[in-house]
């Protein structure tokens, strides 16, 4: 089964299925779309207007990954629930740490 992340040079590409307007913020669990692609599930309190939910997602990921917000970029899915994010500068040992965290989250149910 494909993973919710992939590596692109020193960067990680992360596929996230976002639920905005949630009662609590959380990351965890995996979701598989009709094409068999795997997505990491995330929930934020922010509403999906004017980029608020996207900003909340980036802030949540930055906090949980202990990574700079400025190094997490939304590549696609601005107005869609399915998002692709680029986490820059994750080469070497840092990449292994990020992947281990992400894999743990995807395995949560």
C-alpha positions as CSV (number, residue, x, y, z in Angstrom):
1,X,0.0,0.0,0.0
2,X,1.4,3.5,-0.9
3,X,2.5,5.6,2.0
4,X,1.1,9.0,3.0
5,X,4.5,10.5,2.5
6,X,7.3,10.5,-0.1
7,X,10.8,11.9,-0.3
8,X,11.8,14.5,-2.8
9,X,15.5,15.3,-2.4
10,X,15.9,16.7,1.1
11,X,12.2,17.4,1.4
12,X,9.2,15.3,2.4
13,X,5.9,15.4,0.6
14,X,3.0,14.7,2.9
15,X,-0.6,13.9,1.9
16,X,-3.2,15.0,4.4
17,X,-6.9,14.6,4.5
18,X,-8.1,17.6,6.6
19,X,-11.3,18.0,8.6
20,X,-11.8,21.6,9.4
21,X,-14.2,22.9,12.1
22,X,-13.5,20.0,14.4
23,X,-14.2,20.1,18.1
24,X,-10.5,19.3,18.8
25,X,-7.2,19.4,16.9
26,X,-5.6,16.1,16.2
27,X,-3.4,14.2,13.9
28,X,-3.7,10.5,13.5
29,X,-5.1,7.7,11.4
30,X,-4.9,6.9,7.8
31,X,-7.4,7.2,5.0
32,X,-7.3,5.5,1.6
33,X,-9.0,7.1,-1.4
34,X,-10.7,5.3,-4.3
35,X,-7.4,5.1,-6.3
36,X,-5.6,3.4,-3.4
37,X,-3.6,6.5,-2.3
38,X,-2.9,6.7,1.4
39,X,-3.6,10.0,3.3
40,X,-2.8,11.1,6.9
41,X,-5.9,12.3,8.7
42,X,-5.9,15.6,10.6
43,X,-8.5,17.7,12.3
44,X,-8.4,21.4,13.1
45,X,-10.8,23.8,14.9
46,X,-10.4,26.5,12.3
47,X,-13.1,27.0,9.7
48,X,-12.3,26.5,6.0
49,X,-12.5,30.2,5.0
50,X,-9.7,32.5,3.8
51,X,-7.0,29.9,4.4
52,X,-7.6,29.7,8.2
53,X,-7.9,25.9,8.2
54,X,-4.7,25.6,6.1
55,X,-2.8,27.8,8.4
56,X,-4.1,25.9,11.4
57,X,-2.9,22.6,9.8
58,X,0.5,24.0,9.2
59,X,0.7,25.3,12.8
60,X,-0.4,21.9,14.1
61,X,2.1,20.0,12.0
62,X,4.9,22.4,13.0
63,X,4.1,21.9,16.7
64,X,3.8,18.1,16.6
65,X,6.9,17.7,14.4
66,X,8.9,20.3,16.2
67,X,9.6,21.9,12.9
68,X,9.6,25.6,11.8
69,X,6.3,26.7,10.4
70,X,8.1,28.5,7.5
71,X,9.5,25.1,6.4
72,X,6.0,23.6,5.9
73,X,4.5,24.6,2.6
74,X,1.0,23.9,1.1
75,X,1.7,22.6,-2.4
76,X,-1.8,21.7,-3.4
77,X,-5.3,21.5,-2.0
78,X,-5.9,25.1,-1.0
79,X,-9.7,24.7,-1.2
80,X,-9.8,20.9,-1.1
81,X,-10.0,18.6,1.9
82,X,-7.1,16.6,0.4
83,X,-3.8,18.5,0.7
84,X,-0.2,17.9,-0.3
85,X,2.4,19.6,1.9
86,X,6.1,20.0,1.4
87,X,8.3,19.8,4.5
88,X,11.6,21.4,3.5
89,X,15.0,20.7,4.9
90,X,14.4,17.2,6.2
91,X,17.5,15.5,5.0
92,X,19.6,12.9,6.9
93,X,18.7,12.2,10.5
94,X,16.0,14.8,10.6
95,X,14.2,13.0,7.7
96,X,14.3,9.7,9.6
97,X,12.8,11.4,12.7
98,X,10.0,13.0,10.7
99,X,9.2,9.8,8.8
100,X,9.1,7.8,12.1
101,X,6.6,10.3,13.6
102,X,4.4,10.4,10.4
103,X,4.3,6.6,10.2
104,X,3.2,6.4,13.8
105,X,0.4,8.9,13.1
106,X,-0.8,7.0,10.0
107,X,-1.0,3.7,11.9
108,X,-3.3,5.2,14.6
109,X,-6.9,4.3,14.2
